[in-house]
Amino acid sequence: MKIFLFLFLFFFGINFSHGKTLFYLQDTISQFNKNDISYLVEELDEVLLSPSKFLEPSREISKKVVSIYQSTVELANPKTSADLLETTGNIFIQKSQLGGGSPIIRGFSTNRLVISIDGVRLNNAIYRGGNIHNVISISPMTIENVEVILGSESVLYGSDAIGGVMNFYTKTPVLSEISNKRIKSNINSRYSTAASEKMYHFDITYSSKKISFLSSITQSSFGDLKMGSNGPYDYLRENYVVASNDDEDVIIENSDSKIQRFTAYNQLNLMQKIFYQPNENLKFDFGIHFSKTNNIPRYDRLIIEDENEGFIFSEWYYGPQKWLLVNNQITINPKNKNIFDLMKIGTSFQNFEESRNSRKFSESNLNNRLENLDILSLNIDLLKDINYKSNIKYGVEFIHNGLESTGKSTDLDNGLESLISTRYPNNSSLKSFGAYVNFKDKIIQDLFFHSGLRFNFSKLKADLSQNNDYFDFAFGNVSLKNSALVGGIGLSWLRNNNNVWKLNINTAFRSPNIDDLAKVFDSAPGNVLVPNTELEPERSLGFELGSYFKTSNNIELDFSSYLTYLYNGMIRRDFVLENGLTEIIYDGSLSQIQALQNSSRSLIYGFEFGMKWPLSQNLILKTQHNMITGYELNELSFSFPVRHIPPNYGNFHVVFKKGRLNLDAFINYNSEIPFKDLAESERAKAYLYALDNNGNPYSPSWYTINLRTKYSFSEKINCSFSFENISDKLYRPYSSGISAPGSNFIFSLNYAY
């Protein structure tokens, strides 16, 4: 805590002297689109970002925003969007299976983070507190750039934006600048050895002066992932379950214990974009996104053993995950600017389908629980310049979630089906409405002030009586209404062209969704989660101080220190039903009854440091390091660590660029989390971790040495080669249920016509 006090006093003790700043005209900048960024960088030595939903210079934004551009995507060559986020060095990725990737930002994850694509919110009514893998639905081959807001931003993005916001922007077809129509196409392929991955991508663009089309298809297939050789033997896959010829489950020895059996999956991504600009005052940006996987085995469930060292599950997999997004954004730049200077109207429809399928060892019943979710949303965002130094942004948002949920059990011996409890109440719904206003003012020549307020209202309806036939429950219809008012202030001080300071104080919230309130499921073998109709929104108060320096020899340094106090937090606790029950039979097992309750208070704080050092015109050193600590605050004399707090982690890069060659040699690393610092919930999952000398689970430290290159033969053809985990390190990132790839050779070829 001393470091935060020191930085706070240091900031406010500085004399606010005038310095040089970058001058710009807001009404001119608001008309630029993403394709104008490179021009503005060259002219203003500035980058335009859109975390406020309208483009503005990065130095004037009080929030810390991490950007990923298409050039980074091409060099990093990630297999999923989760792996792309990890390249920033600011985002930690957890995986429970190969077809996964759950981001953690500043100690928050899953439903305490917001994910959006092309301005459309992906968070839905069944986003859970456990690790999620929805981000892999976005193909990295279609990404133009990503903007990640580190820290809370509920004023603009509403519920869930406690830890941060990940905004993905996909490629938009560009209009032809001449009268001739133009056609452009790209062909990409990728192969990696650790999972025998094969990826093929094709897109084609047709452009005229007023309308353009972009069509894209990406097909990926992954085999069983091979882990490294040098590390804890606890991670090895010694045995696995298969069905014999007479349909009986048998445990067989793995011929190669480094192969993580039952991790393979396939994925298909389709995208269609249409951009239409009839005149300079009106734009239409229409998009269709579709993603589908085959069955994705949940590896962390398949390795759980019982007290007799036999496996609990013979099968546990997510059924085909399907996601459809149809969205349209209308941008209006009116000639008469009395009410607004710029308006964006976004409408979207999403359909999301996923299922959970499990069968216990030597049992014939395969349980299937299927969710089908429809989401409608409307966003209206407006920008109005008050004068040359002040503007106001305001808007409204409406979202409707409608959920269908079914459950059945199939006897594989005879094919007979029977109904079982559903994960969520069928035909439940969640509606939310939000309105916000955000004010920006240049107080003095170099000091920008930001402030904002948001009011949110949500209404959840569910018939909880549907599972009363399966369990000794006494629930009925429930209608849960919640509201939240949040706000924030921020300062961005451009002390001079080489020094920027940023300060933020924000409140944020997360309203209970259907997953929080109404689900019945086994959070872990022996525990079952039941509804709690008394839930209220989670709340947080956050403080952040950061700065950017550029020295006389062009070394760039940046740091951020932050502190978040989360209260009314939803956490699993043992629960007693009204009839006094504390245990029930769930899927054939006696299970302890638990429920989410607003009984958690926690304090999370950390420090981020980054450096970029150009040693010469062609050689650059870069590094990013993150230190995070978090504790549950309770009535006991000691505090438990927070579940989603990762170890200290970061990277170190040596980048060489000359002519057509890009070369990046880098190290990724994680520190150790000993048993005493493991969250209470993680200690119960010893099967995920290595064991220390006392037989207790812990997360060992690790580092990997990596090399990747990109060479452009011409403007049309380039290839990439990567050698990841050169030392063949055997490791498993914190809280992950699957070990990371061992030595991995990656080759890709790109052709643009």
Secondary structure, 3 states (H helix, E strand, C coil): CHHHHHHHHHHHHCCCCCCCCCCCCHHHHCCCCHHHHHHHHHHHCCCEECCCCCCEEHHHCCCEEEEEEHHHHHHHCCCCHHHHHHCCCCCEEECCCCCCCEEEECCEEHHHEEEEECCEECCCCCCCCCCCCHHHHCCHHHEEEEEEEECCCHHHHCCCCCCEEEEEEECCCCCCCCCCCEEEEEEEEEEECCCCEEEEEEEEEEECCCEEEEEEEEEEEECCEECCCECCHHHCCCEEEEECCCCCEEEEECCCCCEECCCCEEEEEEEEEEEEEEECCEEEEEEEEEEEECCEECHHHHCCECCCCCECEEEEEECCCEEEEEEEEEEECCCCCCCCCEEEEEEEEEEEEEEEEEEECCCCEEEEEEEEEEEEEEEEEEEEEEECCEEEEEEEEEEEEEEEEEEEEEECCCCCEEECCCCCCCCEEEEEEEEEEEEEEEEECCEEEEEEEEEEEEEEEEEHHHHCCCCCCCCCEEEEEEEEEEEEEEEEEEEECCEEEEEEEEEEEECCCHHHHHCCEEEECCEEECCCCCCCCEEEEEEEEEEEEECCCCCEEEEEEEEEEEEEEEEEEECCCCCCCCEEEECCEEEEEEEEEEEEEEEEEEEEEEEEEECCCCEEEEEEEEEEEEEEECCCCCCCECCCCCCCEEEEEEEEEECCEEEEEEEEEECCECHHHCCHHHHCCHHHCEECCCCCEEECCEEEEEEEEEEECCCCEEEEEEEECCCCECCCCCCCCCCCCCCEEEEEEEEEC
